[in-house]
């Protein structure tokens, strides 16, 4: 048990959501409970995680979530483990919510070097309708930047996706490679704008930086087959786009494409049962697809090594005598973590909530902490 990474869960306490300040101590090792010394409240070690109030053994819950993250239909899990289908659905919903919190804390903290971003949409059939899952990927690190689920493939869907992209890192010098959907160009010109302050009172002017490049891959179809592909530069010059492609893909003579995000879409379809074509495990609600999307996407970032990201082992590695190749996850390649996470660590990672707004005079210890910071 490590109380340094824990925080107080009492919303009425001044230490609510504050971690690493020494006010959380171990209350009971047998029951795995912590205590806040500011308010005296105790809480379980799994409070605020995907394993909170899981009445089954934690090893079983991790097993079930692992199978869900690898595309196993819930009906098979129910038959194999003798669980109720509502229990499996709850585990998937809790794991999806936990993965979303981890992604927003670690990946969407604005520290990712985007370079080249590719975005695309998936059409998902559910019971009684159709959903669209829009996702984005940073090509250099293969990091999944997040996704959005909607019933319509329109401007608000693309705008929400690009806002998630902007939350992951600076967009002053980014190459956006997309398909022929016109909403990408329109929404990118709006979302990637930055304020230009001229020292005058009033609202600053919003301008799209010169480093933002936009390229499209337009495919021509005949009888449901691709018969031609045309690449066009919407914003920027062809030389600038070519230089950015060479820097992010590591290949001279690279062309504008969406191959990386399409390969990630194939991973989603293989690892998420409702996304499989002609599946008998179709989802009934959009929340189920969204929870599965966050589960698979976050496991892809933190838990699963990517073959194209492996590097040659050096003398500075912890185990220089190990195998010649060192496998990396996209989160390691992006510099967000220094090790590969296990699924248990992902499901139990504590994510502090945003600080609550309070009235009145702050206590003395909080003023001292703010002064020291």
Secondary structure in CASP SS format (residue, H / E / C, confidence):
PFRMAT SS
TARGET T0000
AUTHOR 0000-0000-0000
METHOD secondary structure of the structure
MODEL  1
X C 1.00
X C 1.00
X H 1.00
X H 1.00
X H 1.00
X C 1.00
X E 1.00
X E 1.00
X C 1.00
X C 1.00
X C 1.00
X C 1.00
X C 1.00
X C 1.00
X C 1.00
X E 1.00
X C 1.00
X C 1.00
X E 1.00
X C 1.00
X C 1.00
X C 1.00
X C 1.00
X E 1.00
X E 1.00
X E 1.00
X E 1.00
X E 1.00
X C 1.00
X C 1.00
X C 1.00
X C 1.00
X E 1.00
X E 1.00
X E 1.00
X E 1.00
X C 1.00
X C 1.00
X C 1.00
X C 1.00
X C 1.00
X E 1.00
X E 1.00
X E 1.00
X C 1.00
X C 1.00
X C 1.00
X C 1.00
X C 1.00
X C 1.00
X C 1.00
X C 1.00
X C 1.00
X C 1.00
X C 1.00
X C 1.00
X C 1.00
X H 1.00
X H 1.00
X H 1.00
X H 1.00
X H 1.00
X H 1.00
X H 1.00
X H 1.00
X H 1.00
X H 1.00
X H 1.00
X H 1.00
X C 1.00
X C 1.00
X C 1.00
X C 1.00
X H 1.00
X H 1.00
X H 1.00
X H 1.00
X H 1.00
X H 1.00
X H 1.00
X H 1.00
X C 1.00
X C 1.00
X C 1.00
X H 1.00
X H 1.00
X H 1.00
X H 1.00
X H 1.00
X H 1.00
X H 1.00
X H 1.00
X H 1.00
X H 1.00
X H 1.00
X H 1.00
X H 1.00
X H 1.00
X H 1.00
X H 1.00
X H 1.00
X H 1.00
X H 1.00
X H 1.00
X H 1.00
X H 1.00
X H 1.00
X C 1.00
X C 1.00
X C 1.00
X C 1.00
X C 1.00
X C 1.00
X C 1.00
X C 1.00
X E 1.00
X E 1.00
X E 1.00
X E 1.00
X E 1.00
X E 1.00
X E 1.00
X E 1.00
X E 1.00
X E 1.00
X E 1.00
X C 1.00
X C 1.00
X E 1.00
X E 1.00
X E 1.00
X E 1.00
X E 1.00
X E 1.00
X E 1.00
X E 1.00
X E 1.00
X E 1.00
X C 1.00
X C 1.00
X C 1.00
X C 1.00
X E 1.00
X E 1.00
X E 1.00
X E 1.00
X E 1.00
X E 1.00
X E 1.00
X E 1.00
X C 1.00
X C 1.00
X C 1.00
X C 1.00
X H 1.00
X H 1.00
X H 1.00
X H 1.00
X H 1.00
X H 1.00
X H 1.00
X H 1.00
X H 1.00
X H 1.00
X H 1.00
X H 1.00
X H 1.00
X H 1.00
X C 1.00
X C 1.00
X C 1.00
X C 1.00
X C 1.00
X C 1.00
X E 1.00
X E 1.00
X E 1.00
X E 1.00
X C 1.00
X C 1.00
X C 1.00
X H 1.00
X H 1.00
X H 1.00
X H 1.00
X H 1.00
X H 1.00
X H 1.00
X H 1.00
X H 1.00
X H 1.00
X C 1.00
X E 1.00
X E 1.00
X E 1.00
X E 1.00
X C 1.00
X C 1.00
X C 1.00
X C 1.00
X C 1.00
X C 1.00
X C 1.00
X C 1.00
X E 1.00
X E 1.00
X E 1.00
X E 1.00
X C 1.00
X C 1.00
X C 1.00
X C 1.00
X E 1.00
X E 1.00
X E 1.00
X E 1.00
X E 1.00
X E 1.00
X E 1.00
X E 1.00
X E 1.00
X E 1.00
X C 1.00
X C 1.00
X E 1.00
X E 1.00
X E 1.00
X E 1.00
X E 1.00
X E 1.00
X E 1.00
X E 1.00
X E 1.00
X E 1.00
X E 1.00
X C 1.00
X C 1.00
X H 1.00
X H 1.00
X H 1.00
X H 1.00
X H 1.00
X H 1.00
X H 1.00
X H 1.00
X H 1.00
X H 1.00
X H 1.00
X H 1.00
X C 1.00
X C 1.00
X C 1.00
X C 1.00
X C 1.00
X C 1.00
X C 1.00
X C 1.00
X C 1.00
X H 1.00
X H 1.00
X H 1.00
X H 1.00
X H 1.00
X H 1.00
X H 1.00
X H 1.00
X H 1.00
X H 1.00
X H 1.00
X H 1.00
X H 1.00
X C 1.00
X H 1.00
X H 1.00
X H 1.00
X C 1.00
X C 1.00
X C 1.00
X C 1.00
X C 1.00
X C 1.00
X C 1.00
X C 1.00
X C 1.00
X C 1.00
X H 1.00
X H 1.00
X H 1.00
X H 1.00
X H 1.00
X H 1.00
X H 1.00
X H 1.00
X H 1.00
X H 1.00
X H 1.00
X H 1.00
X H 1.00
X H 1.00
X H 1.00
X H 1.00
X H 1.00
X C 1.00
X C 1.00
X C 1.00
X E 1.00
X E 1.00
X E 1.00
X E 1.00
X E 1.00
X E 1.00
X E 1.00
X C 1.00
X C 1.00
X C 1.00
X C 1.00
X C 1.00
X C 1.00
X C 1.00
X C 1.00
X C 1.00
X C 1.00
X C 1.00
X C 1.00
X E 1.00
X E 1.00
X E 1.00
X E 1.00
X C 1.00
X H 1.00
X H 1.00
X H 1.00
X H 1.00
X C 1.00
X C 1.00
X C 1.00
X C 1.00
X C 1.00
X C 1.00
X C 1.00
X C 1.00
X C 1.00
X H 1.00
X H 1.00
X H 1.00
X H 1.00
X H 1.00
X C 1.00
X C 1.00
X C 1.00
X C 1.00
X C 1.00
X C 1.00
X C 1.00
X C 1.00
X C 1.00
X C 1.00
X C 1.00
X C 1.00
X C 1.00
X C 1.00
X C 1.00
X C 1.00
X H 1.00
X H 1.00
X H 1.00
X H 1.00
X H 1.00
X H 1.00
X H 1.00
X H 1.00
X H 1.00
X C 1.00
END
